[in-house]
Each structure stands twice: as C-alpha cells, then as structure tokens.
Amino acid sequence: FLAIDTAGLRKRSSIEDSVEFYSRVRAEESIRRCDVALLILDATQSVGRIDKQAADYIVKHHRGCVIVLNKWDLVPPGMGQEGFLKHVRRALAPIYYSPVSMVSAATGLNVGATIDLALDIFGQMTTRVPTSELNRVVEAAQAAKQPPRMKGKQPKIYFATQISVNPPTIVVFTNDPAFIKADYRRFLQGRLREGLPFREVPTKLIFRMRT
C-alpha cells in the first residue's frame, strides 16, 4: 500500500499564500494519481462546496472512491444518522455509487473495514468482463430503451468491448456517435453498472463509429 495523506482542500478565495496553493495542487495531483480516493468528511458538519468540488474532481478523473464519514462516534445514535447519510448521498450525487464508511479516527472505529472497502473498490476497478457478457447487458439496455431518433434517423448500437481497466473503459460502436446524446449515455452507463461487476466504481464509455 502507498497511502498519500493530503492537506484539506480550501476555497480558492481563502488561499493566502503559495504553501496553501501548492497543497491544493498536490491534493489534486494525488487524486489523479491514486487507485482509490478516500473522500474524508466531518460527520458533525454538512457537506460543503469544497467537498462537492472534490467529488466532481474524482469523477472527472474516473477514480474509485470511498466516502469516509469521520467523527461518527460524535453523532448521537438515533439523532439524525440516517438523515445525514441521505444528505451525503444527495449532496455528492456525482459519486452516488461510491460506498460510505462511518469511522472514528479517535477510537479506530471501522478503520480496518474502510481499508477492506478500498481493496474491494480496487478489485472492481481492475475487473475485465468477457465481451459476450458485456454485450448481453448492452442488448438488454437497448431492449428496455432505444436511443431517441435524431434528425429522422435511428441511432444504432452494434456492439461494445472493454479495452482497459482502472477505470473500466468500454468502447461502444454505433452508426454515429453524435446521435447518442448525454441522457442516453448516462442511461447506458447506469445499466452497465447494474449488470456488471462495476456497481461502485466509475466506468468510462467511448463511443465510436463502426467502420
């Protein structure tokens, strides 16, 4: 294991000197470099704008992630724990699929379990699925919902193949990639996550024209 402990991210407007600026750059570099990011939040506070920006950055670079709620021992049982979890899921919608771990750095609560979660996420990120299984899910997605027609033409998806891992990268061959709009791409990505062993990690879809 190589663990990279970064400085907490701060608002750009509040960064006062070059050291803080360098810390932010290093934090972003570490996200790009890592296999699994542990997004550590304070369970006694609401999710803030900086937390959301970090989640967006993790999504942008297709990194696996575990959402870690620290100071969970300070949240009174039955006093809004479920509500806070819903708040976290809603606030960090771009990484809604990421697992959540409730920990306490002070007592060691669930620290080992969090490492196990990170290992599981890494396993999903490095999984390669057979082409036949992948296309079974793609065909089922099309049977459930066809891409909407564009300029009188029906978009067609012919087949898909996985070309890489970490993140799982899938090329989808179609009659015209421009016909497959963002809504349908998100729908297809969701179906792939449900039907393949990528339930808690980002997948990268590349649409290409079949030649």
N, C-alpha and C positions, 0 to 999 in steps of 0.2 A: 504494500500500500504506500502511496505517496499522498499525504494529506497537506493541502495548502490552506492555511488559515489567513483569510484576507481581512483587511480593515473594513469596518462597516461603511456602507455607501452613504453619502450625504448629498443634499441638494447641491446642484452646481452653483447656485447663487450664494451658498453659505461656505463654499470652499475658499479659504482665506489665503492659503499660501501654496507654494509649489509642492511641499511634502504631502498635503492632503490631495492635491491634484494627481500626484504620482501614485498615491494609494488607490485612488479610483481607477486609474489606468491599469494598475496591476490587478485589481479585482476583476475588471472586465477581461483582461488577458487570461486570468485564471479560469473564468467561465468558458472561454473559447478553447482552452487547453484541456479541461478536465473531461473525464468519462462520465462522472455523475456529480451534479452540483447539489449541495445541501443548502437550501434556502432557509436560513435560521431567522425566525420571527420571535418577537416577545409576546407570549400568550396573555400578558396583562395589558396589552395595548392593541388598538385597532390596526388593521393593515393600512399602511401609509402609501403615499405616492411613490416613494423610493422603492418600497417592496414590490410594487406593481411594475416599476421600470426594470427592476432586476429580473422579474418573471418574464417580461417581454424580451429582455436580452437573452435569457436562457432559451426561449422559444426560437428567437431569430437565428441562433446558432445550433439549434437541434440537439441540445444537450439533455441527457437524462437528469431527472431531478427528484429529490425527496424534500417535501416541505416539512421543516422541523419547527415545532412549537416549543420553545424553551420556557422555563419557569412554570411548567404545567402544575407543579406542586403548590403554586401560589393561587391557582384558580380554585375557588371553593367547589367541592363536589355538588352537583345539582344546581349550581348557581350560574347557569348560562353556558356550560361547557358545550352542549350540543349546538346552541345558538352561535357560539363563537366559531365552531367548526364550519357551520353553514356560511357564516360571514367570510371566513378564509376562502372557502371554495368559490363563493360569489366574487370576491374581490380579486382573486387570482385566476379568473376564468381562462386565460390562455393556457394555463397548465392544470386544468381541472382534472386531468387524468393522472396526475402525479400522486403517489401515496403520501399520507400525512403521518408523522410520528410525533407523539407527545412526550417530551423529555424534560428532565431537570438536570442541568449541569452541576447544580449544587449537591444533589443526592445521588446522581448516577442513574436515575430512573430512565429506562428504555434506551440508554446509550448503546448497549450491545445490540439491541433489536434494530436500531437505526442503521448500524453497520450492515446487519443482515439484509435490510431493505435495500441499501445501496448496492450490495452484491447482486441481489435479485434484479434490480434495475439494469445493472451492467450486463447480466445474463440476457435480458430481453433486448438490450441494445445490440448485442453481438449475435443474435439468433438469425439464422438463414433458413428460409422456408422453401420447400420444393415448389417449382413453377406450377405444377398441377394443382397444388393446394391453394396457391395464390390466385390462380385464375378461377378456381371454384368460387372463391369469395367475390371476385370481380363480377363474375356472371350472375351470382345471386344478387349483388347490389344493383346491377342493371335490370334484372327481372323485377326488383322491388320498385325501382325508379329510374326511368330513362332520362338522359340529359335533355333539357329543353331544346326545341328546334331553334336554329339561328339562321335568319335570313332565308327562311323557307327550306333549309337543309337540316337533316337529322344527324347530329353528331354520333359517331360510332366509336366504340372502344373495342379493339380487336383482341388484344391480349396484354399481359403485364409480366415483367420478370424482375427479380431482385438482383441488383448489380453490386450492392455493397452493404456493409454493416457499420454500426456505430457512427451515425444513426442508420437504421434500416432504410435503404434507399431503393425505391422501386420506380422503374421506367414503365409508363403506360403508353402503349401505341394506339393512335387514333387516326381518323381520317383528316383531322385538322385540330391541332392543339388550341387554336384560338376559339374554337367552338365550345370548348369545355370551360365554362365560367366558374368563378370563385365559389359560388354556392354549391355547385355540384362537386367541385374538388374537395370541399370540406365534408360533404356527404360521403363521398367515396373514401376519404381518409378515415372517417368515423367507422365505416363498415369494415375497413381493413383492420382497424384497431380492435373491433369487437370479434372478428372472425379469425384473427391470427394471434400468435403469442407476443403481441406488441401492446397489450392493453394499457400499460402505464408509462409508455415512452413515446417520444415523437417519431413520426415516420416522415421521410422526405419523398415526395412524389414529383417525378419529372415526366412531363407529357411531351411525346414526340410523334411526328407524323410517320406513318408506316410507309416505307419506300418499296 
